[in-house]
């Protein structure tokens, strides 16, 4: 290993649920360093979920994140002049990061009024196993399955 590993950052748990993962999610959602706005959007989305579903919004968010997290991904690798898509297992932290980024980016692309509304809609869809983020995960898994023959190159 050439470079030394960066120091592990300490992330404070969020005020409402006391969960570090929520803070990480909000950090990913934040734009231009406006963390308080990102927290407001997230909590508004949670309140909307609470109004529409009879479940605990934190549990809905966790389920949505689990449904959006990919287990494998394909990596391009050149072997003898040809480029192969090689399926590889993903580290636990990367799984979570990818799942969060997909949920946030697809929530942003959704039609609707306000980010809180879009995020609530995407999270509810993902918790039921539908929505764009879950579809992306399934597509990634399908790609990995299709290229399973090249798995021995990894």
N, C-alpha and C positions, 0 to 999 in steps of 0.2 A: 504494500500500500504506500503510495507516494505522499499523499497529503494526509494530515491528521484529521480525525473526525471533528466536526463542529460540536461545541458544547450543547448539550440538551437544554432547550429553553423551558423555563418553568412557566406554565400557563395557569392563571388563577381561575378557579371555578366561577361560573356565572352567578349573579345574585339570586335569581329566581329558583333555579333547579339545582344549584350547587354541583354542576357537571362541567368538567374541563372540556369535554367534547363539544359542548354547546358554544363555549368561548372560541374554540378552534373554528367552528362553523361560522360564527359571527366574524371572526378575523378574516376568513376567506371571502365573506360577503362584503366586507367593508371596502369602500372606495375612498381614495384620497385621505386616508387616516381618520375618517369620521366614524369612530367606533360607537359613540353614543347613538348616532342615527341608525347604525347597523343593528344595535341591540333593540332599539325602538321598533324597527321593521320586523325583526325576528319575533319579539314578544307580541306584536300586533297580529302576526301570522298565527302564533300559538293561540291567541284569544279567538281568532276566527275559526280555527280548527275546533276549539272547545265548544263554540256555539253550534257548529254544524254536525259534529260527531259526539257520541255519548262516551267517548274514551278519553283517557288522560292524554293531553297534547304532547307531552314529553315522550310517552310510549309510542305515539303515532310517529313522531319524528325519528325515534330510534329504529322503528320498524321500517320506515321509509329509507333510512340510511343503509340498513342491512340489505334491503331489497335492491338498492342501487349500487352496492359494492361488488366489483368484479373479482372473481377468484383467480382468473388467468388472463393474460394479455398476449398479443402477438408482437414480436420484435423482429425487425428486418435485419438480415445478416447476409452478407455476400459470401458465397462459397463457390469457388471455381467459375467466376464470371456470371453466375446467376444469383439473383436475390431471392432468398427464401423468407417466408413469414414463419418465424419459429415461435410456437406457444411456450410461454414461461409462467411459472407460478409468481404471484406478487407478494411482496412483503406486507405484513399486517398494517403498518403505518401508511404505506402507499395505497393500499386498498381503501382505507378510510379517506385519504386525501382525494383520491380519484372520485369516490362516491359523492363526497361533499361538493367537489367542483362541478360534477355533472348535474347534481340537483340544483345548484345555484345558477349555472349557465342556462339550463333548460327552463328554470323559473323565470329568468330574465327574458327569454325568447317568447314566453307565453303571452297570449293576448289577455288584456284585463286592465283594471284600473289600479295603479299603485303596486309597488313591489311586494308589500305585505300580502295583498290579495293573490298575486301570482305565486308567491312562495307557498302560501297556504294550499292553493289548488294543486301545485306540483307535489307537495308533501303528502296530501291526502291520496292523490293518484298513486304515488310510489308506495305508500303503505298498503294499498290494495293490490299491488303487483302490476300496476299499469302506469302509463305516463312515459314521457320521452326518456327520462334518466334510466328507467328499468329496461326500456327498449334498447338503449345503447349498450347496457350490460349484456343483454341477451344476444345482441349482434356481435359483441366482442367474444362471447363464449362460443357462438356459432363459428366465427372465424378461427378460433383456436381449435375447435373440434375438426373443422375442415382441413386444417394444416397439421393434424396430429402425427401424420406420417413423418414430419420433419423434426419431431420433438427430440430425437436422439442427437441433433446438432447442437443443442444448447449446452 
